[in-house]
Amino acid sequence: MPLWLLSLIYLFFLSFVMSIWVSLGDLPALIAVCALSGLLLILAVKSALVIEVDEVELRVGNAHIELKYLDTTISLSTDDMKRIRTRDANPSAFLAIRFWNAHGVKVELNDIRDSTPYWLITSKKSQELAQLLNSLKA
């Protein structure tokens, strides 16, 4: 999660803590600021999108697929990513996206048993991910 978003959430938390401090006093406000700071750390860790690739499968978050079912992987520009997230989106596609990341890859699938046409994955290193998946597919 980007720092600007974490800061914004923390400011919302602090406004809540201020209302607790005004109405209930110092100790409840201290407890609230500690609890909400811990909650923010948990939120930052849990919102991370973990992408792992080995010689057998691609894992994105909790989802995984064997590399033999991957077809072409395309690194998407910012404009392509905006378009495929909205107007050109396929409702049956698997989406592993974070709204704060404008770069990503489209991984097309070739599994006849699966109706999912592609995976859309946001990544800061989209070109490297696309090159890696295309090289492992060959």
N, C-alpha and C positions, 0 to 999 in steps of 0.2 A: 504494500500500500504506500502511495507517495506521501512524502512529508507534509505537503500542503493539506492533504485530506486528513491525516492524523491530527494536524494542528487545529483544523476546523472542528473536528469531533471533540478534541480536548477543550476547545473554547466553549462548546455547547455544554460539556460536562462541568466546566468551571462556573458557568452561569447557574447551573443546577445547584452546585455546591454553595454559591453565594446565597441563593434563596434558603438553603438549609441553615447556613450560618446566621442569616438575619432572623430567621424565625426560631431556631432551636439552640443556637450558641456555638461555642468553639469546638467542643468534643465531638458532637455529631457531624460538624463540618469536616473535621480532621478525619474521622472515620469514612465519610463519604468521599473525600478527595483520595484517600488511599485505595478504597474499593474501586472507584472509577478509574484511577490510574492503572490498577491491575487489570481491569476490564479492557482498557485501551490496549495494553500489551497483548492480552489474549486475542483481541480483535486483529491486531497487526499480524500476529503469527498465523492465525487461522485463515486469514484472507489471502495468504500467499499461494500462488498457483505453482505447484511443483511439477516440472516437466522432466521426465527421465526416459532415456533411451538406452537399451542394451542390445545385444545381438539377437534377441528373441522378440521383444515387444516394446511398444511405446506406451508410457504411462503418463497420464495428465490428471493430476488430482487423484481421485479414486477410480477413474476409468482407465482401462487398458485394452490394447488390441495388439494382436500378433503382427509383426512386420510383413508377413506374407500376404496380408489382406490390404496393404497399402498400395495405392497406385501413385499418381503424381502428387508431389508436394510443391506448392507455389507460395513464394514469399509475396505478401501483399503490401502495396504502398498504402499510405494513409487514406487516400481517396478510395482505393479499392476496398479497404477495410471498412470505411464508412458505408459504402454502397452494399457490401455483402452482409453487414450487420442489420441493415434496414430494408431498403427497397428490394434488393435482390436475394433476400434471405429465403432459405428453404426451411419450412417448418419442421421437417424431419431430420435436419442436420444436428449433429452434436456440437454444442457451443461451450467452450471453455474460455470465456472472455472476461476481461476486467475493463470496465468503462474508462479507466484512467490511462489505459495503454492503447495507443493508436496504431501499433504495428502488430503483425501477426502472420500466420500461415494458414493456408487451406490445404488440408490433407484429404485427397480424394480416395475413396475406398473401392475395392473390387470384390467384395464378398456378396455372392448372389443370395445368401440366406439372410442378409441384413438389409433392411430398407433405408438405412442411414447413408445418404449419398456422400457426405464429407464431414470432416471434423474441422471446426474453425477454432484456432487456438491463438490467443494473444501472447506475444513474447517480445521482450526487449531485443532479443537476438534472433529475429525471425529469419534473416538470410542464412545464418549459420545452422539453424534448425532445419531449414528446407534443404540445404546442401547435405547435411548429415543424413536425413531421412531418404533423400534420393540416392545417396551413395550406398546406403545399407540395403535398399530395395533391389539394387542391381546385382 
